């Protein structure tokens, strides 16, 4: 298997909410896009636009999703400034996003949307229906457009379909991703897509692999077992749809992971799994 690295950058056309957790009535957002969110958005767009192969029938979401799992690998995508991703990392014990501490980052990029249901009998707000949705704003505090992007790995089969900017733009010029899409959230428009050379990645393996040195930060969730690090631990549970009338009704088993930004205490090699979670491998 040989993989090629491509760098995609999109601009936000509407607020972006990547579900995280609730604090009271506030639905928090992640400040980055996970690989699984990307897989879902790409699956949806390719299927809607009629993608098919000899083995993948047109309009078959499951088959298209399985094909993407096999032939794509996604890194997490982060907000970019001047072409530089705002990766999570710790500096003197403080969590930062690029050069920004958490407070400055939130002030620059985050906003919130408040909604409530109405009680027709009283023409007032329905009890216990108020909620607030946090989101990454399509415009920064100073009025510039928010850009977000990251790496996509394509194997030789996928590269023939979407392996340059013209082909990628044909199929994936626009994406809609994350939650609250019924309100128009999560619309992305392609800015650039190009192949890159990254010498820290091993690309002649079954899945892309990278060696992270001691003291460096993780840029994705990584299975915690066997990995020595300092940072936040987070259980990752996914929702799966097995029947069309029961969207997201099945929960997967939880996977205990180091969260993005965690700092390794010893060098480790990771591969990107089909779900986008990094897994440590033996050397």
Secondary structure, 3 states (H helix, E strand, C coil): CCEEEEEEEEEECCCECCEEEEECCEEEECCEECHHHHHHHHHHHHHHCCCCCCCCCCCCHHHHHHHHHHHEEECCEEEEECCEECCEEEECCEEEECCEEHHHHHHHHEEEEEECCEECCCCEECCCCCEEEEEECCECCCCCECEEEEEEEEEHHHHHHHCCHHHHHHHHCEEECCCCHHHCCCEEEEEEEEEECCCCEECCCCCCEEEECCCCECCCCEECCCCCEECCEEEECCEECCCCCCCCCEECCCEEEECCCCEECCCEEEEECCCCCEEEECC
